[in-house]
Amino acid sequence: MTTSARFWPIEEKDIPGCAEVFVEVFGSEPWNEQWHAVDAQARLEEMVHTPGFHGVLAASDEEMLGFAMGHTEQWQRGTKHFYLQEICVRTEHQRCGLGSGLMHVLCQDLTAMDVEAIYLLTARDGPAQAFYERLGFDANPGMIMMGKYLDERGTA
Ligand SMILES: CC(C)(COP(=O)(O)OP(=O)(O)OC[C@H]1O[C@@H](n2cnc3c(N)ncnc32)[C@H](O)[C@@H]1OP(=O)(O)O)[C@@H](O)C(=O)NCCC(=O)NCCS
């Protein structure tokens, strides 16, 4: 790792800084999304208020470098799963091991919370897929993601 960082659990006060990183990262390649700061902050505020929320922040002495966050979900036989909703690392600090560091700390925390599995959505064949595969994640051959935009009347 060429970027030195400290890792700690995310609290609500960290959300504005996370939103700033989020806008920068997802507005860049390969995502090129059009996030306004107010929307990014609202999205991350929703997450931090979701029951079972857990997140990890990475920062140097000077700046926030990245974060990972999501929430636990009750699963069968009394077990819990974790939905990883967002992970991002400042563009200029990517490929320095920070994403792996965030996932390592997150997985340690989740193991201590008796979570038995993590799942997530990402772009097929994108760079993030390579990142997750390197960490031992597999694409589930039996599942697909489905979605639908609603018209004004919300008809099916
Ligand atoms: C995905 C992301 C969180 C990974 O964090 P990172 O700090 O860059 O990743 P690491 O340095 O820990 O990478 C570990 C390994 O994952 C793989 N990997 C990471 N980024 C990759 C990329 N862009 N292309 C191909 N493989 C990649 C590599 O095997 C890498 O090891 P190497 O650098 O020794 O080859 C970060 O690149 C990021 O914020 N990307 C934009 C946002 C994003 O896509 N988030 C996930 C949305 S679901």
The ligand as a MOL file (V3000), in Angstrom:
LIG
                    3D

  0  0  0     0  0            999 V3000
M  V30 BEGIN CTAB
M  V30 COUNTS 48 50 0 0 0
M  V30 BEGIN ATOM
M  V30 1 C -13.4800 -0.2310 -6.6400 0
M  V30 2 C -12.6000 0.5250 -5.6430 0
M  V30 3 C -13.3820 0.7330 -4.3390 0
M  V30 4 C -11.3620 -0.3440 -5.3460 0
M  V30 5 O -10.5510 0.3530 -4.4300 0
M  V30 6 P -8.9700 0.4720 -4.7040 0
M  V30 7 O -8.3600 1.0810 -3.5200 0
M  V30 8 O -8.7780 1.1470 -6.0140 0
M  V30 9 O -8.5830 -1.0790 -4.8660 0
M  V30 10 P -7.2610 -1.8520 -4.3780 0
M  V30 11 O -6.0650 -0.9970 -4.6150 0
M  V30 12 O -7.4690 -2.3640 -3.0120 0
M  V30 13 O -7.2650 -3.0330 -5.4720 0
M  V30 14 C -7.1060 -4.3690 -5.1030 0
M  V30 15 C -7.1620 -5.2070 -6.3670 0
M  V30 16 O -8.4800 -5.1460 -6.9660 0
M  V30 17 C -8.3400 -5.1750 -8.4020 0
M  V30 18 N -8.7250 -3.8700 -8.9550 0
M  V30 19 C -8.9700 -2.7330 -8.2780 0
M  V30 20 N -9.3140 -1.7330 -9.1170 0
M  V30 21 C -9.2630 -2.2670 -10.3520 0
M  V30 22 C -9.4840 -1.7310 -11.6600 0
M  V30 23 N -9.8470 -0.4440 -11.8660 0
M  V30 24 N -9.3330 -2.5620 -12.7190 0
M  V30 25 C -8.9910 -3.8450 -12.5530 0
M  V30 26 N -8.7490 -4.4190 -11.3240 0
M  V30 27 C -8.9000 -3.6230 -10.2600 0
M  V30 28 C -6.8570 -5.4160 -8.6930 0
M  V30 29 O -6.6420 -6.8140 -8.7050 0
M  V30 30 C -6.2050 -4.7840 -7.4600 0
M  V30 31 O -4.9310 -5.2880 -7.1830 0
M  V30 32 P -3.6320 -4.6740 -7.9670 0
M  V30 33 O -3.7580 -3.1810 -7.9250 0
M  V30 34 O -2.4880 -5.2150 -7.1640 0
M  V30 35 O -3.7220 -5.2280 -9.3600 0
M  V30 36 C -12.1110 1.8880 -6.1840 0
M  V30 37 O -11.3390 1.6740 -7.3400 0
M  V30 38 C -13.2160 2.8380 -6.5060 0
M  V30 39 O -13.6030 3.6430 -5.6640 0
M  V30 40 N -13.7450 2.7770 -7.7480 0
M  V30 41 C -14.8060 3.6840 -8.1650 0
M  V30 42 C -16.0740 3.4500 -7.3890 0
M  V30 43 C -16.5690 2.0240 -7.5610 0
M  V30 44 O -16.5100 1.4540 -8.6340 0
M  V30 45 N -17.1160 1.4940 -6.4520 0
M  V30 46 C -17.7450 0.1980 -6.4660 0
M  V30 47 C -19.1340 0.3210 -7.0500 0
M  V30 48 S -20.0560 -1.1870 -6.8730 0
M  V30 END ATOM
M  V30 BEGIN BOND
M  V30 1 1 1 2
M  V30 2 1 2 3
M  V30 3 1 2 4
M  V30 4 1 2 36
M  V30 5 1 4 5
M  V30 6 1 5 6
M  V30 7 2 6 7
M  V30 8 1 6 8
M  V30 9 1 6 9
M  V30 10 1 9 10
M  V30 11 2 10 11
M  V30 12 1 10 12
M  V30 13 1 10 13
M  V30 14 1 13 14
M  V30 15 1 14 15
M  V30 16 1 15 16
M  V30 17 1 15 30
M  V30 18 1 16 17
M  V30 19 1 17 18
M  V30 20 1 17 28
M  V30 21 1 18 19
M  V30 22 1 18 27
M  V30 23 2 19 20
M  V30 24 1 20 21
M  V30 25 1 21 22
M  V30 26 2 21 27
M  V30 27 1 22 23
M  V30 28 2 22 24
M  V30 29 1 24 25
M  V30 30 2 25 26
M  V30 31 1 26 27
M  V30 32 1 28 29
M  V30 33 1 28 30
M  V30 34 1 30 31
M  V30 35 1 31 32
M  V30 36 2 32 33
M  V30 37 1 32 34
M  V30 38 1 32 35
M  V30 39 1 36 37
M  V30 40 1 36 38
M  V30 41 2 38 39
M  V30 42 1 38 40
M  V30 43 1 40 41
M  V30 44 1 41 42
M  V30 45 1 42 43
M  V30 46 2 43 44
M  V30 47 1 43 45
M  V30 48 1 45 46
M  V30 49 1 46 47
M  V30 50 1 47 48
M  V30 END BOND
M  V30 END CTAB
M  END
